[in-house]
Amino acid sequence: MDTTDVTEQARDVIAHTFGMDPADVPDAVSTDTLSAWDSLHHFMLILALEDQFGLTYTSDEIPSMTSLHAITDITARHLQPQTIS
């Protein structure tokens, strides 16, 4: 899955969590730009993202997932194939 796919799926999850149309979720959406993005909605969003992508975020990642950009970056890292050294 490429970054664009991750971004669009994350946008859809954000839209669903906040009761919005995905077309109304801007690239720059964040806790600073969306007043409804409070701690409860953040928790609901993280659970929905984990369900959508089939992964579990770490306790270090969750507090920093405060924008579409951050969500995309962190999720894409989880979805990259792991290499064994």
ROTI-97228 format. One line per field, with one value per atom (N, C-alpha, C): residue number from 1; x, y, z; residue in one letter. Coordinates in pm, 1 decimal. Layout:
BEGIN
k c(NUM  ...)
X c(X  ...)
Y c(Y  ...)
Z c(Z  ...)
r c(A  ...)
end
This chain:
BEGIN
k c(1  1  1  2  2  2  3  3  3  4  4  4  5  5  5  6  6  6  7  7  7  8  8  8  9  9  9  10  10  10  11  11  11  12  12  12  13  13  13  14  14  14  15  15  15  16  16  16  17  17  17  18  18  18  19  19  19  20  20  20  21  21  21  22  22  22  23  23  23  24  24  24  25  25  25  26  26  26  27  27  27  28  28  28  29  29  29  30  30  30  31  31  31  32  32  32  33  33  33  34  34  34  35  35  35  36  36  36  37  37  37  38  38  38  39  39  39  40  40  40  41  41  41  42  42  42  43  43  43  44  44  44  45  45  45  46  46  46  47  47  47  48  48  48  49  49  49  50  50  50  51  51  51  52  52  52  53  53  53  54  54  54  55  55  55  56  56  56  57  57  57  58  58  58  59  59  59  60  60  60  61  61  61  62  62  62  63  63  63  64  64  64  65  65  65  66  66  66  67  67  67  68  68  68  69  69  69  70  70  70  71  71  71  72  72  72  73  73  73  74  74  74  75  75  75  76  76  76  77  77  77  78  78  78  79  79  79  80  80  80  81  81  81  82  82  82  83  83  83  84  84  84  85  85  85)
X c(85.2  0.0  90.0  63.5  147.5  91.6  170.1  134.4  3.2  -22.9  -148.5  -268.0  -257.9  -365.6  -385.2  -276.1  -283.5  -351.7  -311.9  -370.7  -521.0  -561.7  -704.3  -785.9  -731.9  -803.3  -810.5  -702.4  -702.8  -801.2  -806.7  -903.0  -1046.2  -1074.2  -1207.4  -1239.4  -1141.6  -1162.6  -1184.9  -1107.5  -1126.8  -1267.3  -1307.3  -1440.1  -1549.0  -1538.4  -1639.5  -1641.1  -1523.9  -1514.2  -1577.0  -1558.7  -1607.7  -1737.2  -1799.2  -1927.1  -1918.1  -1811.6  -1788.0  -1788.0  -1798.1  -1777.0  -1626.0  -1570.6  -1425.9  -1375.4  -1458.6  -1418.6  -1399.5  -1457.8  -1445.9  -1330.1  -1251.8  -1136.1  -1012.3  -960.2  -845.4  -715.4  -618.6  -487.4  -425.7  -455.2  -395.0  -479.0  -575.2  -658.8  -571.3  -602.2  -526.0  -608.1  -552.2  -618.8  -629.0  -543.5  -547.4  -655.0  -695.8  -790.3  -930.9  -946.1  -1077.1  -1116.0  -1206.1  -1239.3  -1300.6  -1364.8  -1425.7  -1322.9  -1197.5  -1092.7  -1043.8  -1118.6  -1083.2  -1026.8  -1002.4  -938.0  -1025.9  -1155.9  -1244.8  -1245.0  -1257.0  -1254.7  -1118.6  -1013.3  -880.6  -873.6  -922.7  -925.1  -1008.3  -1127.0  -1213.7  -1145.5  -1074.8  -1004.4  -893.8  -815.7  -706.7  -762.2  -869.1  -929.1  -979.2  -1041.1  -1091.7  -977.1  -868.9  -752.4  -689.3  -677.5  -621.9  -708.1  -837.8  -928.9  -916.2  -911.8  -901.4  -773.9  -663.1  -533.8  -484.9  -556.4  -518.8  -386.3  -366.3  -241.2  -268.0  -163.3  -171.6  -62.4  -101.7  -5.4  54.2  174.6  239.7  192.7  214.4  177.0  260.3  376.1  456.9  403.2  343.2  292.9  160.3  72.2  -65.2  -73.9  -0.6  -13.3  33.2  119.5  170.9  86.5  -17.1  -102.2  -212.8  -171.0  -263.4  -290.8  -256.8  -285.5  -291.4  -352.5  -356.8  -215.7  -129.4  9.7  79.4  66.4  130.6  71.2  -59.1  -125.4  -73.2  -63.2  -13.8  128.9  215.6  356.3  370.3  304.0  315.7  254.7  140.2  74.2  156.5  209.7  291.1  413.3  473.1  587.6  547.9  428.5  380.4  356.8  314.9  277.0  392.4  510.3  626.5  673.0  714.9  770.0  891.8  898.8  1010.4  1127.7  1245.4  1365.2  1439.3  1493.8  1568.6  1717.0  1787.7  1931.1  2011.7)
Y c(-116.8  0.0  123.4  216.1  335.4  445.2  550.8  660.2  726.6  739.2  800.6  718.2  585.9  498.2  510.7  516.2  532.1  664.0  769.7  901.8  900.9  844.7  845.4  757.6  643.8  560.2  628.2  692.5  765.8  882.2  950.5  1060.4  1008.7  892.0  832.8  799.9  747.8  713.8  840.7  943.8  1072.3  1125.0  1122.0  1171.2  1094.1  964.3  882.1  910.9  920.2  944.3  1077.2  1178.4  1312.0  1348.6  1251.5  1276.4  1374.6  1362.4  1454.2  1377.9  1451.2  1395.1  1393.6  1285.7  1282.5  1400.3  1451.0  1565.4  1691.8  1693.0  1809.2  1797.2  1690.2  1670.9  1718.3  1836.2  1889.9  1816.3  1830.9  1769.2  1816.5  1938.9  1997.4  1976.2  1884.2  1861.9  1816.2  1871.8  1839.0  1876.2  1848.5  1888.3  2040.5  2111.3  2258.3  2315.1  2238.2  2291.8  2234.0  2127.0  2062.4  2065.2  2155.1  2176.8  2053.5  1967.2  1846.7  1740.4  1759.7  1659.2  1675.0  1618.0  1620.5  1483.6  1463.3  1339.0  1216.2  1228.5  1116.2  1080.0  1181.8  1155.9  1103.0  1147.6  1097.1  947.2  905.6  764.5  684.9  736.7  670.4  661.3  767.0  769.3  664.9  655.9  557.9  416.3  385.8  252.8  223.8  322.5  304.1  285.6  359.8  344.0  205.9  160.5  27.5  -79.4  -63.1  -157.3  -151.7  -32.3  -13.7  -75.6  -52.9  -96.0  -228.9  -284.1  -412.3  -409.2  -304.4  -291.0  -231.3  -225.9  -166.5  -61.5  59.8  168.1  156.7  205.3  202.4  319.3  307.3  415.9  541.4  528.0  644.8  713.7  637.1  694.0  767.0  711.5  761.9  911.5  963.8  1107.2  1198.2  1147.1  1231.1  1222.6  1141.6  1124.3  1229.1  1353.9  1466.8  1540.0  1476.9  1536.4  1424.4  1453.9  1356.3  1320.4  1419.6  1396.3  1299.6  1323.1  1236.1  1096.2  1087.0  956.4  878.7  946.1  880.8  831.6  916.4  878.4  757.7  762.2  654.7  525.6  535.9  417.0  356.1  438.3  387.6  312.7  360.5  289.3  150.0  138.7  8.5  -86.8  -31.5  -114.8  -150.3  -90.3  -123.1  -264.1  -337.0  -470.5  -458.6  -545.3  -545.0  -623.4  -568.4  -638.7  -693.1  -808.9  -871.1  -854.6  -799.7  -776.5  -895.6)
Z c(0.0  0.0  0.0  -92.7  -97.4  -7.1  6.9  98.5  60.5  -68.3  -112.7  -66.6  -78.5  -31.7  119.3  193.3  339.0  372.5  305.1  330.5  304.7  193.0  158.4  253.0  291.9  388.6  524.4  565.0  692.0  685.7  572.0  554.4  572.1  513.9  527.0  672.8  744.9  886.5  968.1  941.6  1010.5  982.6  856.2  819.0  892.9  895.5  963.2  1113.0  1173.7  1318.0  1357.4  1272.9  1306.0  1234.6  1166.6  1101.3  986.5  908.2  796.9  665.9  557.4  425.1  401.4  347.1  322.8  239.2  150.6  68.2  151.9  271.6  360.5  458.7  448.8  536.4  459.9  495.5  422.2  454.7  367.0  390.5  521.4  560.9  680.6  806.8  802.6  921.6  1038.2  1154.8  1275.7  1397.9  1512.9  1637.0  1647.0  1575.8  1576.7  1485.3  1384.4  1285.3  1297.7  1374.3  1389.2  1536.4  1570.8  1712.4  1779.0  1703.7  1761.2  1797.4  1755.9  1780.9  1924.5  2016.4  2157.7  2197.4  2324.8  2368.9  2343.3  2360.1  2334.5  2185.7  2100.9  1957.5  1912.4  1977.9  1943.2  1971.0  2085.2  2120.9  2020.3  1985.9  1889.1  1752.3  1714.6  1586.6  1583.4  1689.4  1694.4  1682.4  1753.8  1745.3  1604.0  1542.1  1405.7  1306.4  1324.1  1236.5  1253.6  1377.9  1402.3  1335.6  1342.1  1278.7  1126.3  1072.0  926.4  869.9  937.2  884.7  943.0  1041.6  1098.5  1172.3  1250.8  1325.0  1461.7  1542.6  1676.1  1687.4  1723.1  1743.3  1882.9  1898.8  2029.9  2115.2  2243.5  2335.1  2310.3  2247.9  2211.5  2086.8  1995.9  1870.1  1886.9  1966.4  1975.8  2008.2  2105.4  2135.0  2020.7  1934.3  1825.8  1699.1  1698.9  1580.9  1581.0  1565.0  1579.1  1448.6  1337.3  1206.0  1102.3  990.2  881.3  837.9  831.8  791.4  888.4  1017.9  1117.9  1113.7  1099.7  1092.1  972.2  858.0  736.0  755.4  808.7  828.1  920.4  1032.6  1131.0  1076.7  1013.6  959.2  846.4  758.6  647.2  699.0  806.4  865.7  912.7  972.7  1018.9  901.8  790.1  676.8  584.5  606.3  525.6  557.7  456.0  483.6  575.6  673.6  768.0  709.4  723.4  677.9  800.1  785.0  894.6  864.6  960.2  941.7  987.2)
r c(M  M  M  D  D  D  T  T  T  T  T  T  D  D  D  V  V  V  T  T  T  E  E  E  Q  Q  Q  A  A  A  R  R  R  D  D  D  V  V  V  I  I  I  A  A  A  H  H  H  T  T  T  F  F  F  G  G  G  M  M  M  D  D  D  P  P  P  A  A  A  D  D  D  V  V  V  P  P  P  D  D  D  A  A  A  V  V  V  S  S  S  T  T  T  D  D  D  T  T  T  L  L  L  S  S  S  A  A  A  W  W  W  D  D  D  S  S  S  L  L  L  H  H  H  H  H  H  F  F  F  M  M  M  L  L  L  I  I  I  L  L  L  A  A  A  L  L  L  E  E  E  D  D  D  Q  Q  Q  F  F  F  G  G  G  L  L  L  T  T  T  Y  Y  Y  T  T  T  S  S  S  D  D  D  E  E  E  I  I  I  P  P  P  S  S  S  M  M  M  T  T  T  S  S  S  L  L  L  H  H  H  A  A  A  I  I  I  T  T  T  D  D  D  I  I  I  T  T  T  A  A  A  R  R  R  H  H  H  L  L  L  Q  Q  Q  P  P  P  Q  Q  Q  T  T  T  I  I  I  S  S  S)
end
